[in-house]
Amino acid sequence: MKYRRLTESELKELEQDFIRFLASNQVTASDWLNLKDQDNEKVEGLIELFSDQVLDKVVSTTEYLEFKSMNDIKTFHCQADKIVMMGLFVEGNAQIDFSKNQSTDQIMEMVQASGSAVKIYTAEKGYQAGDRNQEIFKMLENGCLISKDGALYKTLAGLKGK
């Protein structure tokens, strides 16, 4: 496997996609029921192949990631040849918990209201072994979340540029 097997709940959510996947591989509903009863190895192989296809599509279309924790945010722009990280760290004893689901505007309001010193930092690096998809997958498995619009990254990049 290239990535990992989808969980039962993930497979359940993608049931219609899995049915289309089976059909595209000329596995009918009755064939599938027979396979489940008689050839567990082939069933697992089909599920693993489907899992890889789903996860490959997810990571290949991911452009922005976020990782939030207490007092620290890291946002990532996953470009074709490198990842650029923009981070925000609240210094001192401010008890700001960025790990809650907040909008970019709410985060910026909390930072301003805290009166604490804020450090915006950046870094970039190429992908390990040049494998963009594997690196993004590892980041997702380690707690990063996909950002659809990259708003937080773009806000921090704008602030850093000032």
N, C-alpha and C positions, 0 to 999 in steps of 0.2 A: 504494500500500500504506500501511496505517496504521502497521505496525510493521516487520517484516522477514520474509523468506522463511525458513522452517524449514530447517535443514541436512538433508543426506541422512540422517545418523544419527538426528536427531530425527524425521524422517518415518518412518524404519524402525521406531522405537519406537512410533510412533502409527499403524502400518499399518492395524490394525483400525478405528480411529476414522476414518481417511481413507476406508476402504472404505464405512463407514456414511455419511460425508459425501457421497461420490459417489452412493450409492444414494438419499439424500435429495434429491439434485439430478437424479435420474432418469438417471444415467450408469451403465449396466450394465458388467460386466467386459469384454464384447466391444466396447462403445462406447469404453471407456478404452483398450484395446489399439489400436483404430483411430485414436483421437485422438493417441496417442503416435507413431504412424507418419505421420500426415497433417497434424496441426495443433498444432505445438509451442506456438504462441502461446496457444491455448485451454488446453492442458495447464498452461502456466505460470500462466495466469490462475486456474485452479482450485486449483493449489497455493498461490498467493498468497492467495486467498480463505480457504482452509482455514487457512493460517498465521495470518492475521489473527484468525480466529475462535478458534483455540487460544490465541494470545497474549493476546487480549482477555479470555478467561476467566481466564487465569492472573493478569494484573495486576488485574482487577476484584475478585478474591477474595483478593488479598494484603493482609494487615493489618500484618505485621511484617517488617522487613528488618534485616540485619546487615552491617557492613563491618568486617573485622578486619585489622589490620596489626601490625607490630612495635610494642609498647608502647602501642597505641591501639585502642580499640573504639568504633565508632559503631553504635548501634541505633536503629531508626526505627519509630515507630507511625504508620502511614498511615491517618489518619482521613478522614472524608468531605470535610472542607473544608481540612485542613492536615496537615502532617507534623510530628510532635514527635520530636526527636532527644535521646537520652540517650547521653552518651559517658563513657568511662573512659580516662584517660591516666596511665601510670606515669612519674613524673618521675625524673630522675637517670639514672644509668648502668645501671639494671637491664636485663638482657637477657632480657626476657620476650617471647616470640613468640606473639601472640594469633592469628596467621593459621592455625595448625594447628587441626584439628578437635577441639575440646575441649568438654566439657559446661560448663554454667554453674557447677556445683560445682567442677570442675577449675580453671576460670579464677579463681574466688574464692580457692581454695587457693593457687594460684601467686602471686597478688597479696599475700596475707597472708604467705607464706613469703619473698617478696622483701625485705620490710622497707623497701621504698621508699615514698616519698610518692605518694599516689594522688589524682588530681584527677577528680572527677565533675562533668560539665558538661551543660548542656541548652540547647536552642534550639528554636524552632519557626518555621514559615513556611507561608504559603498556597501553593497550587499555582500554578505559572506558567501564566498564561492560563486558570486554573481547570480545567486538564485533568489530573485525578488519574492516569488510566491512562497517559498519555504520560510523565508525570514518573516514575512507578514503573518503567515500561519502560526509560527512560534510566538510572535508578539500577541496574537489573539488568544492563544492557549495560555499565555502568561498574564492575562487580565486586561489587555487593551480592548477598547471598544471601537467599532467603526463609527466614524462621523460622516454623515451623508454629505454635508455641505462644507465642512472644514472651517466653519465660522470662528471657532475659538482659535484655531491655528492662525487664521488670517487676522484676527484682532490682535493677537500677541505679536505677530510679525509687524503689524502696523505700529504698535507701541514701541517695539524694539527699534524700528526705523526712525523714530522721533528723537 
